[in-house]
Amino acid sequence: VQLVESGGGLVQAGGSLRLSCAASGSIFSINDMGWYRQAPGKQRDLVASITRGGSTNYADSVKGRFTISRDNAKKMVFLQMNSLKPEDTDVYYCKITVVSTSFSEFNYWGQGTQVTVSS
């Protein structure tokens, strides 16, 4: 299973970016999908997650500004980031939980995409 992220970059404070993550490979089903972020020397923190049924969960710091969505048919997850702040600067990682044909669950991570918000 491979995850390919795209959409990161440099944006001014108040601007927007949309991150995408596409999964490929031998995938029977995908349960939760999510986005995490990590600064150098710090732990990787949850930004937002979405279940297969569409229920969402957000970190308090991004509520009202970020929106997570998914396309189950295309095996993709998205993160729309609006009203970006300099403190949103981090490397963003997507994570998916894949269900195998034996109903075991495995977590996979993307390679990370840099988001930089200038003041």
C-alpha positions as CSV (number, residue, x, y, z in Angstrom):
1,V,0.0,0.0,0.0
2,Q,1.3,3.4,-0.9
3,L,0.1,6.9,0.0
4,V,1.0,9.9,-2.1
5,E,0.4,13.4,-0.7
6,S,0.2,16.6,-2.6
7,G,-0.9,20.2,-2.1
8,G,1.5,21.6,0.4
9,G,3.4,24.8,-0.1
10,L,4.0,28.3,1.0
11,V,1.1,30.6,1.7
12,Q,0.6,33.9,3.5
13,A,-1.4,34.1,6.7
14,G,-5.1,34.1,6.0
15,G,-4.7,32.1,2.9
16,S,-5.8,28.6,2.0
17,L,-4.3,25.3,0.9
18,R,-5.9,21.9,0.0
19,L,-4.0,18.8,0.8
20,S,-4.7,15.5,-1.0
21,C,-3.7,12.0,-0.2
22,A,-4.2,9.1,-2.6
23,A,-3.9,5.4,-1.6
24,S,-3.0,2.6,-4.0
25,G,-2.1,-1.0,-3.8
26,S,-3.8,-4.1,-2.4
27,I,-6.6,-2.5,-0.4
28,F,-9.7,-4.4,0.6
29,S,-11.3,-1.6,2.5
30,I,-10.3,1.6,4.3
31,N,-11.6,2.5,7.8
32,D,-10.4,5.7,9.3
33,M,-8.4,8.3,7.3
34,G,-6.7,11.3,8.9
35,W,-4.2,14.1,8.8
36,Y,-1.5,14.6,11.3
37,R,1.2,17.3,11.6
38,Q,4.7,17.4,13.1
39,A,7.3,20.0,13.8
40,P,11.0,19.1,14.1
41,G,11.7,17.5,17.5
42,K,8.0,17.3,18.4
43,Q,5.5,14.6,18.4
44,R,3.1,14.0,15.6
45,D,-0.3,15.3,16.5
46,L,-3.8,14.6,15.0
47,V,-5.2,17.4,12.9
48,A,-8.4,15.8,11.7
49,S,-9.8,12.4,11.1
50,I,-12.8,10.9,9.2
51,T,-14.5,7.5,9.5
52,R,-15.6,5.4,6.6
53,G,-19.1,6.6,7.3
54,G,-18.1,10.3,7.3
55,S,-17.9,11.2,11.0
56,T,-15.2,13.7,11.6
57,N,-13.0,14.8,14.5
58,Y,-10.8,17.9,14.6
59,A,-8.1,19.3,16.9
60,D,-9.4,22.3,18.8
61,S,-6.8,24.5,17.1
62,V,-8.2,23.9,13.6
63,K,-11.9,23.7,14.3
64,G,-13.9,26.1,12.0
65,R,-10.9,26.6,9.7
66,F,-10.0,23.1,8.4
67,T,-12.3,20.6,6.7
68,I,-11.5,16.9,6.2
69,S,-13.3,14.9,3.5
70,R,-12.8,11.6,1.6
71,D,-13.7,9.9,-1.6
72,N,-14.1,6.2,-0.9
73,A,-14.3,5.2,-4.5
74,K,-11.0,7.0,-5.4
75,K,-9.3,6.0,-2.0
76,M,-8.5,9.6,-1.3
77,V,-8.6,11.9,1.7
78,F,-8.5,15.7,1.6
79,L,-7.8,18.5,4.0
80,Q,-9.1,22.0,3.1
81,M,-7.2,24.5,5.2
82,N,-8.6,28.1,5.4
83,S,-7.6,31.1,7.4
84,L,-4.1,29.7,7.8
85,K,-1.9,31.0,10.6
86,P,1.9,30.9,11.0
87,E,1.4,28.4,13.8
88,D,0.0,25.9,11.2
89,T,3.4,25.6,9.7
90,D,4.4,22.0,9.9
91,V,4.9,18.8,7.9
92,Y,1.5,17.2,7.3
93,Y,1.1,13.5,7.1
94,C,-1.9,11.5,6.0
95,K,-2.7,8.2,7.7
96,I,-5.1,5.5,6.6
97,T,-6.3,2.3,8.4
98,V,-6.6,-0.5,5.9
99,V,-8.7,-3.6,6.4
100,S,-7.3,-6.8,4.9
101,T,-9.3,-9.6,3.5
102,S,-8.8,-11.4,6.8
103,F,-10.2,-8.3,8.6
104,S,-6.9,-7.4,10.1
105,E,-6.2,-3.6,10.3
106,F,-3.0,-2.0,9.3
107,N,-1.9,1.7,9.5
108,Y,-0.1,3.4,6.6
109,W,1.5,6.8,6.5
110,G,2.2,9.2,3.7
111,Q,5.7,10.7,3.1
112,G,4.7,14.1,4.4
113,T,4.1,17.4,2.8
114,Q,5.5,20.7,4.0
115,V,3.0,23.5,4.8
116,T,4.6,26.9,5.5
117,V,2.5,29.9,6.5
118,S,4.2,33.3,6.4
119,S,3.2,36.2,8.6
